[in-house]
């Protein structure tokens, strides 16, 4: 008869310890189910517009919304829970013009969390053209991600190479201007 390693470990543990481990596992599963909460699926998304002032200020962040859906899937109310002030109106406008479907078991007048993530991709160099694939919009269950490419901040004087004269190298008394 073979006894598995797991059963030997469990036999050596006290019953109180087994109860604590089981309760912890049960509570963590319950907490994950509560954290996920009710979800919505995007049926027709009105693409959000990344505000030009936020791009110029290099502002990125998340805007948390709470929406209630009508029976048609159009948001009845849209409330801002948190997020940067410059990005809030863009998220609200997009949510109001979009259409959603509640996940299984959802009711028409139930409120749902919705997160708009505004991201800036600083991958462009000073002398590179803007990537035409921006803005990039990705939608998952309760999260809509907007990626934009900001205008790079380039210092034209940083690219100049300073060359000293041969006199400076010989005398070692150079003035820096």
C-alpha positions as CSV (number, residue, x, y, z in Angstrom):
1,X,0.0,0.0,0.0
2,X,1.4,3.4,-1.1
3,X,0.8,6.5,1.1
4,X,1.3,9.8,-0.6
5,X,3.5,12.5,0.7
6,X,0.6,14.9,1.1
7,X,-1.3,12.5,3.4
8,X,1.8,12.0,5.5
9,X,2.2,15.7,6.0
10,X,-1.5,16.2,6.8
11,X,-1.4,13.3,9.3
12,X,1.5,15.0,11.2
13,X,-0.3,18.4,11.4
14,X,-2.6,19.2,14.2
15,X,-6.3,19.5,13.5
16,X,-6.3,23.2,14.5
17,X,-3.6,24.0,11.9
18,X,-5.5,22.1,9.2
19,X,-8.7,24.1,10.1
20,X,-6.7,27.4,10.0
21,X,-5.3,26.6,6.5
22,X,-8.7,25.5,5.2
23,X,-10.4,28.6,6.6
24,X,-7.7,30.9,5.0
25,X,-8.1,29.2,1.6
26,X,-11.9,29.6,1.8
27,X,-11.7,33.2,2.8
28,X,-9.2,34.1,0.1
29,X,-11.4,32.5,-2.5
30,X,-14.4,34.4,-1.1
31,X,-12.5,37.7,-1.1
32,X,-11.5,37.2,-4.8
33,X,-15.1,36.7,-5.7
34,X,-16.1,39.9,-3.9
35,X,-13.3,41.9,-5.4
36,X,-14.2,40.9,-8.9
37,X,-17.8,42.1,-8.3
38,X,-20.4,42.6,-11.1
39,X,-18.9,43.0,-14.5
40,X,-20.0,44.5,-17.8
41,X,-19.0,43.6,-21.3
42,X,-18.5,46.4,-23.9
43,X,-20.9,46.0,-26.8
44,X,-20.1,49.2,-28.7
45,X,-17.3,51.4,-27.5
46,X,-17.1,55.1,-28.3
47,X,-13.4,55.6,-28.4
48,X,-12.2,57.9,-25.7
49,X,-10.1,60.9,-26.6
50,X,-6.9,61.4,-24.7
51,X,-7.1,65.2,-23.7
52,X,-4.3,67.2,-25.4
53,X,-3.6,69.1,-22.2
54,X,-3.0,65.8,-20.4
55,X,-0.7,64.7,-23.1
56,X,1.3,67.9,-23.0
57,X,1.5,67.6,-19.2
58,X,2.6,64.0,-19.5
59,X,-0.3,63.0,-17.3
60,X,-1.4,59.3,-17.1
61,X,-3.6,57.5,-14.6
62,X,-6.8,55.6,-14.0
63,X,-10.3,57.0,-13.8
64,X,-12.7,54.8,-11.8
65,X,-16.4,55.1,-12.8
66,X,-19.6,53.6,-11.5
67,X,-22.2,53.2,-14.1
68,X,-25.8,52.0,-14.0
69,X,-27.2,50.4,-17.1
70,X,-30.7,50.8,-18.6
71,X,-32.4,47.8,-20.2
72,X,-31.0,48.8,-23.6
73,X,-27.4,48.7,-22.4
74,X,-26.9,52.4,-22.5
75,X,-25.6,53.9,-19.2
76,X,-28.3,55.6,-17.2
77,X,-25.9,57.4,-14.8
78,X,-22.1,57.7,-14.8
79,X,-20.4,58.7,-11.6
80,X,-16.7,59.4,-11.2
81,X,-15.3,57.6,-8.2
82,X,-11.6,58.7,-8.5
83,X,-9.0,59.7,-11.0
84,X,-7.0,62.7,-12.3
85,X,-9.1,65.8,-12.9
86,X,-7.9,66.3,-16.5
87,X,-8.8,62.8,-17.6
88,X,-12.3,62.5,-15.9
89,X,-14.4,64.2,-18.6
90,X,-12.9,62.1,-21.4
91,X,-13.8,58.9,-19.5
92,X,-17.3,60.1,-18.7
93,X,-18.0,61.2,-22.3
94,X,-16.8,57.8,-23.7
95,X,-18.8,55.9,-21.2
96,X,-22.0,57.8,-21.8
97,X,-21.7,57.2,-25.6
98,X,-20.9,53.5,-25.3
99,X,-23.1,50.5,-25.1
100,X,-22.6,47.7,-22.5
101,X,-24.1,44.4,-21.6
102,X,-24.3,43.2,-18.0
103,X,-22.6,39.9,-17.3
104,X,-24.5,36.8,-16.4
105,X,-26.8,37.4,-13.4
106,X,-26.7,41.2,-13.7
107,X,-29.8,43.4,-13.3
108,X,-30.7,46.4,-15.4
109,X,-30.5,48.9,-12.5
110,X,-27.4,47.5,-10.8
111,X,-24.3,49.7,-10.7
112,X,-21.1,48.4,-12.2
113,X,-17.5,49.5,-11.8
114,X,-15.7,50.6,-14.9
115,X,-12.0,51.7,-15.1
116,X,-10.4,53.8,-17.9
117,X,-6.6,53.5,-17.9
118,X,-4.8,56.4,-19.7
119,X,-1.2,55.5,-20.5
120,X,1.6,57.3,-22.3
121,X,4.2,55.4,-24.3
122,X,7.4,57.3,-24.2
123,X,9.1,55.2,-26.9
124,X,9.5,57.9,-29.5
125,X,12.8,59.6,-29.9
126,X,13.5,63.2,-30.8
127,X,13.9,62.8,-34.6
128,X,11.3,60.0,-35.1
129,X,7.8,60.5,-36.6
130,X,4.6,59.8,-34.7
131,X,3.5,56.1,-34.9
132,X,0.2,56.2,-36.9
133,X,-1.2,53.2,-34.8
134,X,-1.8,55.6,-31.9
135,X,-4.1,56.0,-30.0
136,X,-4.3,52.3,-29.1
137,X,-7.5,51.3,-27.3
138,X,-7.9,47.9,-25.6
139,X,-11.0,46.7,-23.8
140,X,-11.2,43.9,-21.2
141,X,-14.0,43.0,-18.8
142,X,-14.3,46.2,-16.7
143,X,-11.2,48.0,-18.0
144,X,-10.7,50.2,-21.0
145,X,-7.0,51.1,-21.7
146,X,-6.1,54.1,-23.9
147,X,-2.4,54.4,-24.9
148,X,-1.1,57.5,-26.5
149,X,2.2,58.7,-27.8
150,X,3.2,62.1,-26.3
151,X,5.3,64.7,-28.1
152,X,8.9,64.0,-27.0
153,X,10.7,66.7,-24.9
154,X,14.0,67.2,-26.7
155,X,16.8,69.6,-25.7
156,X,18.5,70.8,-28.9
157,X,21.6,71.9,-27.0
158,X,22.1,68.4,-25.6
159,X,23.0,67.0,-29.0
160,X,25.8,69.4,-29.6
161,X,29.3,68.2,-28.9
162,X,31.7,70.8,-27.5
163,X,35.2,70.7,-29.0
164,X,38.0,72.6,-27.2
165,X,40.8,74.2,-29.1
166,X,44.4,72.9,-29.1
167,X,45.5,75.9,-27.1
168,X,43.2,74.8,-24.3
169,X,44.6,71.3,-24.2
170,X,48.2,72.7,-24.1
171,X,47.8,75.5,-21.5
172,X,45.1,73.7,-19.3
173,X,43.5,77.1,-18.4
174,X,40.3,76.8,-20.3
175,X,37.3,79.0,-19.5
176,X,33.9,77.3,-19.7
177,X,31.3,79.6,-21.2
